[in-house]
Amino acid sequence: MSEGSFIHWDDPLKHYVRLDGWLPLCQNRFKKMREIRLPKNQKRRLRYFTFCATTAIDVLMLDNHKIFSQDGNFSNVTFFDYEPEDVATTLERIPGAIGFSGDFINTVLYDGAGENADDVLAPPEDQEDMVETHRKQVIRDQHHKLVARFPFDVLNFDLGEFLFKPGDPRPGKVVRALRRAFQWQQKPFAIPNSKVNRYLDEFSLMFTTQIGPPNISEDYLGMLQGYLESNLKRFDGLGEILTTTIGHSNVTRLRKENFDRFFKLAMPKMLANILLENDWYIDSEKGIIIYEFQRSSKEGNYTMLHLAMDVKRKHPSIDLRNPGEDSQTALKAYEELIFRLFQEEPIQVTKDILNLEEIKESLAHIVGRAAKYMSGEIPKD
């Protein structure tokens, strides 16, 4: 996840993605949320999850564009960082937010006992009160508190690293964590002055990862290849589209000759399938908008992918469907999405398309906004 010392916070390429991709997606989600009629005494705020690092750039950008209420309280924002001191620093910039420290994936995947314990930090009677025991208790406590924060109107999974880790057996911890997060998106939630349970019918998802890794295992390659070959067999016309684009429709050849294109074509389909198996589907009207840009490091250049999409709940839900039955609307949307992914290219973010003055002005406003919150002021603009 994004670390507290995130060094690319003011990268113009990254901020272009925030302004061109994340901001409009969140603005549209906020607009849809506000269109839901509620009693006058009930206030619904956009529920937002992020890995914002100490700079909290994405949160402050949304706040600057009035996505959050202008009361200086970010209680509707939940974020994750590795170190407790980084969480504390972030809270100075976005007061009232709920911050978690530790490893997000391990926290989500916690499977220990004590689900109904009154005090999850109390020393267990059957274990020695040692450092490792205490560490597991802290993870358990974080896990329960994190689950209680779901669901979210916007999930910003800015991993900033590889989706598939060397040595991590298929399907991988990240995939397993995503499955759980999307399951938790179905949880009920309440708003102030209301005793009625509410559920999300839609949410927006931003997802970031690197292409690779270079030593990606044969298991993962086979999984990704399987998605593409299954699509080509299932949907008439996809082979012709792929042939028009790359000159052939042989997935094995594509994987060997152009791994980057292979990855960019296959990885979004895996994400779409994780959503489908957890009773969600990607809105095919907008599809998945993919931004791509290059970064350099001591080990060489690498490619970042930023995906943005709207997600809808299947209707009828799984609780109201017959065994083996699926939502026909969702299946049709999946087919339309696959055709879009085969036809559309990622947006190449390079310096040539940047409006540097607009980006600098936006970053300056965000830094100024952070300074005001840190000094105890509430911005009035």
C-alpha positions as CSV (number, residue, x, y, z in Angstrom):
1,M,0.0,0.0,0.0
2,S,1.0,3.6,-0.2
3,E,3.6,4.3,2.4
4,G,3.8,7.3,4.7
5,S,6.9,8.5,2.9
6,F,5.3,8.3,-0.5
7,I,7.8,10.0,-2.8
8,H,5.6,10.5,-5.8
9,W,2.8,12.6,-4.2
10,D,3.5,15.6,-6.4
11,D,4.3,13.7,-9.6
12,P,2.5,15.6,-12.4
13,L,1.6,12.4,-14.2
14,K,0.0,10.9,-11.1
15,H,-1.9,14.1,-10.3
16,Y,-3.2,14.2,-13.9
17,V,-4.8,10.8,-13.2
18,R,-6.3,12.2,-10.0
19,L,-7.8,15.2,-11.8
20,D,-8.8,13.5,-15.0
21,G,-9.9,10.2,-13.6
22,W,-10.5,10.0,-9.9
23,L,-12.1,13.4,-9.4
24,P,-14.8,13.1,-12.1
25,L,-15.6,9.5,-10.9
26,C,-16.0,10.7,-7.3
27,Q,-18.0,13.8,-8.3
28,N,-20.4,11.6,-10.2
29,R,-20.7,9.2,-7.3
30,F,-21.4,12.1,-4.9
31,K,-24.0,13.5,-7.3
32,K,-25.8,10.1,-7.5
33,M,-25.6,9.8,-3.7
34,R,-27.2,13.2,-3.3
35,E,-30.1,12.3,-5.6
36,I,-31.3,9.7,-3.1
37,R,-34.1,11.4,-1.2
38,L,-33.8,11.3,2.6
39,P,-35.8,12.9,5.4
40,K,-34.6,16.4,6.2
41,N,-33.0,15.5,9.6
42,Q,-30.9,12.7,8.0
43,K,-27.5,13.5,6.5
44,R,-25.8,11.1,4.1
45,R,-22.0,11.7,3.6
46,L,-19.9,10.0,0.9
47,R,-18.1,7.1,2.5
48,Y,-14.5,6.9,1.2
49,F,-11.6,4.5,1.6
50,T,-8.0,5.2,0.6
51,F,-4.3,4.6,1.0
52,C,-3.6,8.3,1.1
53,A,-0.1,8.4,2.7
54,T,0.7,11.3,5.1
55,T,0.1,13.9,2.4
56,A,-3.6,12.9,2.0
57,I,-3.5,14.3,-1.5
58,D,-6.6,12.5,-2.9
59,V,-8.7,13.2,0.2
60,L,-7.8,16.9,0.2
61,M,-8.4,17.2,-3.5
62,L,-11.9,15.8,-3.1
63,D,-12.4,18.1,-0.1
64,N,-11.2,21.1,-2.2
65,H,-13.9,20.2,-4.7
66,K,-16.6,20.0,-2.0
67,I,-17.1,16.2,-2.2
68,F,-16.9,16.2,1.6
69,S,-18.8,18.4,3.9
70,Q,-17.0,21.7,4.7
71,D,-17.0,21.3,8.5
72,G,-13.4,20.2,9.0
73,N,-14.4,16.7,10.0
74,F,-13.4,13.8,7.9
75,S,-15.2,11.1,9.9
76,N,-16.5,9.6,6.6
77,V,-12.9,8.9,5.4
78,T,-11.1,5.7,6.3
79,F,-7.4,5.1,5.4
80,F,-4.6,2.7,5.9
81,D,-0.8,3.1,6.4
82,Y,2.0,1.0,7.7
83,E,3.2,2.9,10.7
84,P,1.2,4.4,13.6
85,E,3.2,7.6,13.5
86,D,2.3,8.0,9.8
87,V,-1.4,7.6,10.7
88,A,-1.0,10.3,13.3
89,T,0.7,12.7,10.8
90,T,-2.1,12.1,8.3
91,L,-4.8,12.9,10.9
92,E,-3.3,16.3,11.3
93,R,-4.2,17.0,7.7
94,I,-7.6,15.3,7.6
95,P,-8.9,15.6,11.2
96,G,-11.6,13.2,12.3
97,A,-10.8,10.5,9.7
98,I,-10.4,6.9,10.9
99,G,-6.8,5.6,10.3
100,F,-5.5,2.1,10.5
101,S,-1.9,1.1,10.8
102,G,-0.3,-2.2,9.7
103,D,-0.4,-4.4,6.7
104,F,-3.8,-4.0,5.0
105,I,-3.7,-7.4,3.2
106,N,-2.9,-9.3,6.4
107,T,-5.5,-7.4,8.4
108,V,-8.2,-8.1,5.8
109,L,-7.3,-11.8,5.7
110,Y,-7.1,-12.3,9.4
111,D,-8.8,-15.6,10.3
112,G,-8.1,-16.1,14.0
113,A,-10.5,-17.1,16.7
114,G,-12.4,-14.8,19.0
115,E,-14.9,-13.4,16.5
116,N,-17.3,-12.6,19.4
117,A,-14.8,-11.7,22.1
118,D,-15.9,-8.8,24.3
119,D,-12.3,-7.5,24.5
120,V,-10.1,-8.6,21.6
121,L,-7.0,-7.1,23.2
122,A,-7.4,-9.1,26.4
123,P,-4.7,-11.8,26.9
124,P,-6.1,-15.1,25.7
125,E,-6.3,-17.7,28.4
126,D,-4.8,-20.5,26.2
127,Q,-1.8,-18.6,24.9
128,E,1.3,-17.1,26.5
129,D,1.2,-13.3,26.7
130,M,4.2,-12.8,24.3
131,V,5.1,-10.3,21.6
132,E,3.8,-12.5,18.8
133,T,0.5,-13.1,20.7
134,H,0.0,-9.4,21.2
135,R,0.8,-8.7,17.5
136,K,-2.0,-11.2,16.5
137,Q,-4.4,-9.6,19.0
138,V,-3.7,-6.1,17.5
139,I,-4.4,-7.5,14.0
140,R,-7.6,-9.1,15.2
141,D,-8.7,-5.8,16.7
142,Q,-7.9,-3.9,13.6
143,H,-9.7,-6.5,11.5
144,H,-12.9,-6.2,13.4
145,K,-12.8,-2.4,13.4
146,L,-12.0,-2.3,9.6
147,V,-15.0,-4.6,8.8
148,A,-17.2,-2.3,10.8
149,R,-16.3,0.6,8.6
150,F,-17.6,-1.0,5.4
151,P,-19.3,-0.4,3.0
152,F,-17.8,2.5,1.1
153,D,-19.2,4.6,-1.8
154,V,-15.7,4.9,-3.2
155,L,-12.9,2.4,-2.8
156,N,-9.4,3.8,-3.8
157,F,-7.2,0.7,-3.8
158,D,-4.0,2.5,-4.8
159,L,-1.7,-0.4,-4.2
160,G,1.3,1.2,-5.9
161,E,2.9,-2.3,-6.3
162,F,2.5,-5.6,-7.9
163,L,-0.9,-7.4,-7.9
164,F,0.8,-10.8,-8.1
165,K,3.7,-11.4,-5.7
166,P,6.5,-13.9,-6.3
167,G,6.2,-16.9,-4.0
168,D,2.5,-16.1,-3.2
169,P,0.4,-19.1,-4.3
170,R,-2.4,-18.5,-6.8
171,P,-4.8,-16.7,-6.7
172,G,-2.6,-14.6,-4.3
173,K,-3.3,-12.7,-1.1
174,V,-4.3,-9.5,-2.9
175,V,-7.0,-11.3,-4.9
176,R,-8.2,-13.0,-1.7
177,A,-8.3,-9.6,0.1
178,L,-10.3,-8.1,-2.8
179,R,-12.8,-10.9,-2.5
180,R,-13.4,-10.1,1.1
181,A,-13.6,-6.4,0.6
182,F,-16.2,-6.8,-2.1
183,Q,-18.2,-9.1,0.2
184,W,-18.1,-6.5,2.9
185,Q,-19.4,-4.0,0.4
186,Q,-22.7,-5.8,0.8
187,K,-23.0,-5.0,4.5
188,P,-25.7,-2.7,5.8
189,F,-24.9,0.7,7.1
190,A,-26.8,3.4,9.0
191,I,-26.8,7.2,8.8
192,P,-27.3,9.7,11.7
193,N,-30.9,10.0,13.0
194,S,-32.0,6.9,11.2
195,K,-32.6,3.4,12.5
196,V,-33.1,2.0,9.0
197,N,-30.4,-0.3,7.6
198,R,-29.3,0.9,4.2
199,Y,-27.4,-1.0,1.5
200,L,-25.3,0.2,-1.5
201,D,-26.6,-0.6,-4.9
202,E,-23.5,1.0,-6.5
203,F,-20.0,2.1,-5.7
204,S,-17.0,3.5,-7.5
205,L,-13.6,1.7,-7.6
206,M,-10.2,3.0,-8.3
207,F,-7.5,0.4,-8.6
208,T,-3.7,0.9,-9.1
209,T,-1.0,-1.7,-9.8
210,Q,2.3,-2.1,-11.6
211,I,2.6,-4.3,-14.7
212,G,4.4,-7.5,-13.8
213,P,6.4,-8.5,-11.8
214,P,9.2,-9.6,-14.3
215,N,9.4,-12.9,-12.5
216,I,5.7,-13.6,-12.5
217,S,5.0,-17.3,-12.0
218,E,3.7,-19.7,-14.6
219,D,0.6,-20.2,-12.4
220,Y,-0.3,-16.5,-12.6
221,L,0.5,-16.3,-16.3
222,G,-1.7,-19.4,-16.9
223,M,-4.5,-17.8,-14.9
224,L,-4.4,-14.6,-16.9
225,Q,-4.1,-16.4,-20.2
226,G,-7.1,-18.5,-19.3
227,Y,-9.3,-15.4,-19.0
228,L,-8.4,-14.2,-22.5
229,E,-8.8,-17.6,-24.1
230,S,-12.1,-18.2,-22.4
231,N,-13.3,-14.8,-23.6
232,L,-12.3,-15.6,-27.2
233,K,-14.1,-18.9,-27.2
234,R,-17.2,-17.5,-25.5
235,F,-17.8,-14.3,-27.5
236,D,-18.1,-14.3,-31.3
237,G,-16.2,-11.4,-32.9
238,L,-13.5,-11.0,-30.2
239,G,-10.9,-12.9,-32.3
240,E,-11.4,-10.6,-35.2
241,I,-11.1,-7.5,-33.0
242,L,-7.8,-8.8,-31.6
243,T,-6.5,-9.7,-35.0
244,T,-7.3,-6.2,-36.3
245,T,-5.4,-4.7,-33.3
246,I,-2.3,-6.9,-33.1
247,G,-2.3,-9.0,-36.3
248,H,-3.4,-12.3,-34.8
249,S,-5.6,-13.8,-32.1
250,N,-3.1,-16.3,-30.5
251,V,-3.0,-15.6,-26.8
252,T,0.2,-17.6,-26.2
253,R,2.0,-15.7,-28.9
254,L,0.8,-12.4,-27.5
255,R,2.0,-13.3,-24.0
256,K,5.5,-14.2,-25.3
257,E,5.9,-11.3,-27.8
258,N,4.2,-8.4,-25.9
259,F,3.8,-9.2,-22.2
260,D,2.7,-5.6,-21.3
261,R,-0.2,-5.7,-23.8
262,F,-1.1,-9.2,-22.6
263,F,-1.1,-8.0,-19.0
264,K,-3.2,-4.9,-19.7
265,L,-5.7,-6.9,-21.6
266,A,-6.0,-9.8,-19.1
267,M,-5.7,-8.2,-15.7
268,P,-8.9,-6.1,-15.8
269,K,-10.9,-9.2,-16.7
270,M,-9.6,-10.8,-13.5
271,L,-10.9,-7.8,-11.5
272,A,-14.3,-8.0,-13.3
273,N,-14.5,-11.7,-12.4
274,I,-13.7,-11.1,-8.7
275,L,-16.6,-8.6,-8.7
276,L,-19.0,-11.0,-10.5
277,E,-18.4,-13.9,-8.1
278,N,-19.2,-11.5,-5.2
279,D,-22.5,-10.4,-6.6
280,W,-21.3,-7.2,-8.3
281,Y,-20.6,-6.2,-11.9
282,I,-18.9,-3.4,-13.6
283,D,-21.1,-0.8,-15.3
284,S,-20.4,-1.4,-19.0
285,E,-21.8,2.0,-20.1
286,K,-18.5,3.6,-19.0
287,G,-16.4,0.5,-18.8
288,I,-13.0,0.6,-17.2
289,I,-11.0,3.7,-17.9
290,I,-7.3,2.8,-17.8
291,Y,-4.5,5.3,-17.4
292,E,-0.9,4.2,-18.0
293,F,2.4,6.0,-17.4
294,Q,6.1,5.2,-16.9
295,R,8.2,5.6,-13.9
296,S,12.0,5.2,-13.5
297,S,13.9,3.5,-10.7
298,K,17.4,2.1,-10.0
299,E,16.2,-1.2,-11.4
300,G,14.9,0.4,-14.6
301,N,11.6,1.8,-15.9
302,Y,8.3,0.3,-14.8
303,T,4.7,0.9,-15.8
304,M,1.9,2.0,-13.6
305,L,-1.8,1.2,-14.4
306,H,-4.7,3.2,-12.8
307,L,-8.1,1.8,-13.4
308,A,-11.4,3.6,-12.7
309,M,-14.9,2.2,-12.9
310,D,-18.4,2.2,-11.5
311,V,-19.7,-1.0,-9.9
312,K,-23.3,-2.1,-9.6
313,R,-25.0,-4.8,-7.4
314,K,-26.6,-7.7,-9.2
315,H,-30.4,-7.7,-9.2
316,P,-31.9,-9.9,-8.0
317,S,-29.3,-10.4,-5.3
318,I,-27.9,-13.9,-4.7
319,D,-30.2,-14.3,-1.7
320,L,-33.2,-14.0,-4.1
321,R,-31.9,-16.1,-7.0
322,N,-32.3,-19.8,-7.6
323,P,-29.3,-22.0,-7.1
324,G,-27.1,-21.8,-10.3
325,E,-29.0,-18.8,-11.5
326,D,-27.2,-15.5,-12.3
327,S,-28.2,-12.0,-13.1
328,Q,-28.8,-11.7,-16.8
329,T,-28.2,-8.0,-16.6
330,A,-24.8,-8.6,-15.1
331,L,-23.9,-11.2,-17.6
332,K,-24.8,-8.9,-20.5
333,A,-22.9,-6.1,-18.9
334,Y,-19.8,-8.3,-18.6
335,E,-20.0,-9.2,-22.3
336,E,-20.2,-5.5,-23.3
337,L,-17.3,-4.7,-21.0
338,I,-15.1,-7.4,-22.5
339,F,-15.7,-6.1,-26.0
340,R,-14.8,-2.6,-24.8
341,L,-11.6,-3.8,-23.2
342,F,-10.6,-5.5,-26.5
343,Q,-11.3,-2.4,-28.5
344,E,-10.1,0.4,-26.3
345,E,-6.6,1.4,-25.5
346,P,-5.3,2.8,-22.1
347,I,-4.9,6.5,-21.9
348,Q,-1.1,7.2,-22.2
349,V,-0.2,9.8,-19.7
350,T,2.9,11.7,-20.8
351,K,4.2,15.1,-20.3
352,D,2.9,16.1,-23.7
353,I,-0.8,16.0,-22.5
354,L,-0.3,17.7,-19.2
355,N,-1.5,21.2,-18.3
356,L,1.3,21.9,-15.9
357,E,-0.1,25.2,-14.7
358,E,-3.4,23.6,-13.8
359,I,-1.6,20.7,-12.0
360,K,0.7,23.1,-10.0
361,E,-2.3,25.3,-9.1
362,S,-4.3,22.2,-7.9
363,L,-1.3,20.9,-5.8
364,A,-0.8,24.4,-4.3
365,H,-4.4,24.5,-3.2
366,I,-4.2,21.1,-1.7
367,V,-1.0,21.9,0.2
368,G,-2.6,25.2,1.5
369,R,-5.7,23.3,2.5
370,A,-3.6,20.8,4.5
371,A,-1.8,23.7,6.2
372,K,-5.0,25.2,7.3
373,Y,-6.3,22.0,8.8
374,M,-3.0,21.4,10.6
375,S,-3.2,24.9,12.2
376,G,-6.8,24.2,13.3
377,E,-8.5,26.3,10.7
378,I,-11.5,25.3,8.6
379,P,-11.1,26.4,4.9
380,K,-13.9,28.7,3.8
381,D,-13.4,28.5,0.0
